Structure formats: structure tokens, C-alpha cells
């Protein structure tokens, strides 16, 4: 490191920022890698069906797929709006 | 039986062809009969990096379509008689590659060669997936940079699910990390992901670090695999990588900043 660099380098450490972003992203992408490919479509269709009866937002449904050994679990979570 | 190595990365421009040329030459120079195959159909460049672009007559697609024999298409390297190059086609598109066709070529080469190096194109289309399909070992070339690391992780996912070994339930492909274009001084300044960072994210066995080096461009300018430039840092890094791959223990180099004199410390020389 040169003397000039020494005064310039008190900026943020971008490498640690890169590492943090990558760790989150890679973990997320690895989790969705093992999911069946029909999952996003399933989520859309379920949302359409529920909207026939209840007015819910785009993110009212979360579909979670988990694999544990030989057991596969499909977890479906629907948040209904408050009744008025 | 030959050992099939795929050189892959997902992202373009990280040094796949440079690496393929270097390790193929390195293995051949160690006395192992080696073939290196360009899978980048439509955009071949391995011939240029190897310096045999004017000797290309037949290519991979000609052999697949039975328009030429394997022996007619293989180019023997002029510097090392253990090394052969199989160029990609420049005129066809990637759909000319078939799994059966590539499988047949690799099977035939396996009878005669010790190592087969498959230089994968960038991306995840047919050329890239076929280059890795039959592999025994994968060299994942990664730059210490976010998009390259992410793409490498994506390739690891494909390697573990869409290869012949995975489909047949055999022992998985052995994956190795080659971290290229590394600048220890920038890592020290906190401007670049360190080798430990990348290893922690990808959890891969490190085969070697290739420093950012002027010698790589000089080598490609002249059509000489950089491993033949024995004075250069990148050339030495590849020589170490080949040795480690062959089972030798070599301490890792080029990870720490070079010691500089007082003058360059004060005024900076790079």
C-alpha cells in the first residue's frame, strides 16, 4: 500500500459487503434449486382460486417446499385479511 | 480409461480457455497423453489460444456427423507430442452437438488418452451442459467478484444434478476451485473478495490461485499456453495446479502480497 493509498482507503470495505450479499443470495438460490419446477405456477393458480372468494394481495400466499431425507413436505400458508 | 476434466464457470471471460490450454499442456508435458476439446460451437477460440488456428481442417461437429474421422480432426501440438487439440466448429450452431455424438467421441478418445480436457463455453446452454455431462472432474474457474461467484455456484448445482454420474447414481463429479485474476494487494485493501471468502461461500476444494497477470495477455497474443512461460507468476500457478491435481503436495502461492521495497511502498508502483 502506498502512502497516498493510506489516506484514500478509509472508505467502506466493499469486499465484506460483497461477501455478505453473496452469502444471502447463494443460500437462497441453493434452497430454491431443489424445489420442483411447478412451484411458482402452483402458487399463481392457488392465488387465483382464493381470490375468487376472498380479496387477498399478491403476497398472501407462501409456498414452502422442504426435503428431509425421503420425506418431502409442501407447506402452504395463506394469510386472510381481517374481517370487517 | 481416460479421466475427463471439464473446465467450467458459467460466466464468460473468467479464464476458462486460458485454463484449459494451460492445464492440458501441463498434463501433456508431464508425460500424460492429453486431448483438449473446444465445446464452444460457433465461437471457437481454443485453437487461437493454443496457436494452431491455421492448422484446423476438421472439427468436433464434422466428427459427430461422420464427415471426418477423429484422427483427421485431432491436431497434434507442435511443442509437445503428447497433446492433441480438437477444435469446435466455427460455422454451425450449438444444436449440432448431440449427447450420443459427444459420448461416442469421448469413448473413442478414452481408449487412447490419459486425460481429456473439455473447454466449456460460457452460459448454461447445450455446449456447456454437454461439456460437463460426461465429466469425472470439474475445474470451476472463478474470479473474486460477485457475478462470477454466483454463476459458479449455479454451475455446481448443475454439475451435481445433470451429469451422467448423477443420472446413473454413481460417485459424484469431483469439483475443484481455481480462483483466477486474484490481486492480493486489492484483497488487503478490502476491495476484493479473499480466497477464504470465496471458499467459504462455495465450499470447494481449492486447487490453486492464479494471480492477475500481464503474462496471460502476452501468452494469448502469441498463441502460447501461459504455462509455457515458466518465468511468469500465472505460468507457475498453473504448473502448481497441475502438480496438485496429480496428487502432489504444493503449498499455495500468490495469495499473499509480494514484498515491496521502501520506494514502491511509499509511492506505489502498480
HADDOCK unambig.tbl for C-alpha pairs under 7 A between the chains (distance, minus, plus):
assign (segid A and resid 1 and name CA) (segid B and resid 265 and name CA) 5.95 0.50 0.50
assign (segid A and resid 1 and name CA) (segid B and resid 268 and name CA) 6.66 0.50 0.50
assign (segid A and resid 2 and name CA) (segid B and resid 265 and name CA) 4.90 0.50 0.50
assign (segid A and resid 2 and name CA) (segid B and resid 266 and name CA) 4.76 0.50 0.50
assign (segid A and resid 2 and name CA) (segid B and resid 267 and name CA) 5.23 0.50 0.50
assign (segid A and resid 2 and name CA) (segid B and resid 268 and name CA) 4.62 0.50 0.50
assign (segid A and resid 3 and name CA) (segid B and resid 266 and name CA) 5.07 0.50 0.50
assign (segid A and resid 3 and name CA) (segid B and resid 267 and name CA) 6.34 0.50 0.50
assign (segid A and resid 13 and name CA) (segid B and resid 190 and name CA) 4.99 0.50 0.50
assign (segid A and resid 13 and name CA) (segid B and resid 191 and name CA) 6.37 0.50 0.50
assign (segid A and resid 14 and name CA) (segid B and resid 190 and name CA) 6.29 0.50 0.50
assign (segid A and resid 14 and name CA) (segid B and resid 191 and name CA) 5.52 0.50 0.50
assign (segid A and resid 15 and name CA) (segid B and resid 190 and name CA) 5.28 0.50 0.50
assign (segid A and resid 15 and name CA) (segid B and resid 191 and name CA) 5.09 0.50 0.50
assign (segid A and resid 15 and name CA) (segid B and resid 192 and name CA) 4.93 0.50 0.50
assign (segid A and resid 15 and name CA) (segid B and resid 193 and name CA) 5.01 0.50 0.50
assign (segid A and resid 18 and name CA) (segid B and resid 146 and name CA) 6.36 0.50 0.50
assign (segid A and resid 19 and name CA) (segid B and resid 193 and name CA) 6.89 0.50 0.50
assign (segid A and resid 19 and name CA) (segid B and resid 197 and name CA) 6.63 0.50 0.50
assign (segid A and resid 22 and name CA) (segid B and resid 146 and name CA) 6.70 0.50 0.50
assign (segid A and resid 23 and name CA) (segid B and resid 201 and name CA) 6.08 0.50 0.50
assign (segid A and resid 26 and name CA) (segid B and resid 150 and name CA) 6.71 0.50 0.50
